[in-house]
Amino acid sequence: MKTLSKSCSLFSILITTFLFTTSFWASGVKTTDIQIKRGSSKSVKIGCSQSALIAAFGKPTHIKNYYFEIDEKKGHIVNYNGSDFYFEDDDKLMNFEIKTAGFNLTFGHPHMTVSIGTNEKSIPPGFKVYGGNNRANVYEFYNAEGSLTDQYLEFDYTGSSITRIMYGDN
């Protein structure tokens, strides 16, 4: 009987953990929940300034001018070994494309972390899957009224490894 009781308790804990994780993602991730870390650095969020990113991540590989055609605004790309962070002229992080190891994305919960090279199973449930040789999981963001926004988060992977993480605010 004690073995059955312990098994039932363990099963209850597993179900509770699954329901918490599922409800976390079903309730929706906000762009303000997304945090980016490089190694053991401080984290930054979407909308941070270029100086805040550099203070957190250290000296970039290079910074170059960029023109946002859709918004008709000038800006900069701050590059760290092939991963790009896009800032419009109002000095806010608008987009990013992470293609190199060493960066971690968290989503407002310490156990929800995704990085380059991790298994596709680390991508939380609730992402729409599109087929192809290099597959992608795309998450679209909705506003408080339930309308679709222009923001998206994309995970590309080859085989079972994540090869690119991209955020866009078009």
C-alpha positions in Angstrom: 0.0 0.0 0.0 2.8 2.4 0.8 4.3 1.9 -2.6 1.0 2.6 -4.3 0.6 5.8 -2.1 4.1 7.0 -3.0 3.4 6.3 -6.7 0.2 8.2 -6.6 2.0 11.2 -4.9 4.7 11.2 -7.5 2.1 11.0 -10.3 0.3 14.0 -8.7 3.5 16.0 -8.6 4.2 15.3 -12.2 0.7 16.2 -13.3 0.8 19.4 -11.3 4.1 20.4 -12.9 2.7 19.6 -16.4 -0.4 21.6 -15.8 1.6 24.6 -14.5 3.9 24.5 -17.4 1.1 24.1 -19.9 -1.0 26.8 -18.3 2.0 29.2 -18.3 2.3 28.9 -22.0 -1.4 28.7 -22.7 -1.9 32.0 -20.9 0.5 33.6 -23.4 4.0 35.0 -23.3 4.3 38.7 -23.3 7.2 40.4 -25.0 8.1 42.0 -21.6 8.6 38.4 -20.3 11.5 37.7 -22.8 14.9 38.1 -21.3 18.2 37.6 -23.2 21.4 36.7 -21.5 24.9 36.2 -22.9 26.8 33.8 -20.7 26.7 34.9 -17.1 25.9 38.5 -18.0 23.0 40.5 -16.8 19.9 40.0 -18.9 18.3 42.6 -21.2 14.8 42.9 -22.5 13.2 43.9 -25.8 13.1 47.7 -25.9 16.3 48.2 -23.9 18.8 50.8 -25.1 22.0 50.1 -27.1 24.1 51.2 -24.2 22.2 48.8 -21.8 22.9 45.9 -24.2 26.6 46.7 -24.4 26.9 47.2 -20.6 25.3 43.8 -20.1 27.0 41.8 -23.0 30.4 43.6 -23.2 32.1 45.0 -26.3 30.4 43.9 -29.5 32.2 42.4 -32.5 31.0 45.4 -34.5 28.3 48.1 -34.9 27.0 49.1 -38.2 24.4 51.5 -39.6 21.1 50.0 -40.8 18.0 51.4 -42.5 14.6 50.0 -41.4 12.7 50.2 -44.8 9.3 49.5 -43.4 9.5 52.2 -40.7 11.7 54.5 -42.9 14.1 55.0 -39.9 17.8 54.8 -39.5 19.3 52.6 -36.8 22.2 50.3 -35.9 23.0 46.6 -35.8 25.1 45.6 -32.8 26.8 42.3 -33.7 28.2 39.7 -31.3 30.0 36.9 -33.3 27.3 36.6 -35.9 24.2 37.3 -33.7 22.6 40.6 -34.5 20.6 43.1 -32.3 18.7 45.8 -34.2 18.2 49.3 -32.7 16.0 52.0 -34.4 17.1 55.6 -34.1 15.1 56.0 -31.0 17.7 53.7 -29.4 15.3 50.8 -28.6 16.0 47.1 -29.2 13.5 46.3 -31.9 14.6 42.9 -33.4 17.2 40.3 -32.8 18.6 37.3 -34.6 20.7 34.9 -32.5 22.7 32.4 -34.5 25.6 31.7 -32.2 26.0 29.8 -28.9 26.3 31.6 -25.7 23.0 33.4 -25.6 20.0 32.2 -23.5 16.4 33.3 -23.8 14.1 33.0 -20.8 10.3 33.7 -20.8 9.5 35.0 -17.3 10.0 31.5 -15.7 13.5 30.3 -14.7 12.9 26.8 -16.1 11.8 28.1 -19.6 15.2 28.6 -21.3 16.1 28.2 -24.9 19.5 28.6 -26.6 21.3 27.7 -29.8 22.2 24.1 -29.9 19.6 22.9 -27.4 17.2 20.2 -28.4 13.9 21.3 -30.1 12.1 19.7 -27.1 13.3 22.7 -25.1 10.9 24.9 -27.1 7.8 25.3 -25.0 4.5 24.1 -26.2 2.1 26.5 -28.0 4.4 27.4 -30.9 3.0 26.9 -34.4 5.1 24.5 -36.4 5.9 25.0 -40.1 7.5 22.1 -42.1 10.5 22.0 -44.4 14.1 20.7 -44.2 15.0 23.5 -41.7 11.9 23.6 -39.6 10.7 26.6 -37.7 8.4 27.1 -34.7 6.8 30.5 -34.7 5.0 32.2 -31.8 2.8 35.3 -32.6 2.0 37.8 -29.9 -1.5 39.1 -29.1 -2.5 42.4 -27.4 -4.7 42.6 -24.3 -7.8 42.8 -26.5 -6.9 39.5 -28.2 -5.9 41.0 -31.6 -2.8 39.7 -33.4 0.2 42.1 -33.2 3.1 42.5 -35.7 5.5 40.8 -33.2 6.8 37.2 -33.5 9.4 34.9 -32.1 10.8 32.2 -34.4 12.9 29.2 -33.6 14.6 27.5 -36.5 16.1 24.0 -36.1 17.9 21.4 -38.2 17.5 17.8 -37.0 16.6 18.3 -33.4 19.0 21.2 -32.6 18.0 24.9 -32.5 20.1 26.8 -35.0 18.5 30.3 -35.0 16.3 32.4 -32.6 14.7 35.4 -34.2 12.4 38.1 -32.7 10.7 40.7 -35.0 8.5 43.7 -34.5 7.4 44.6 -37.9 
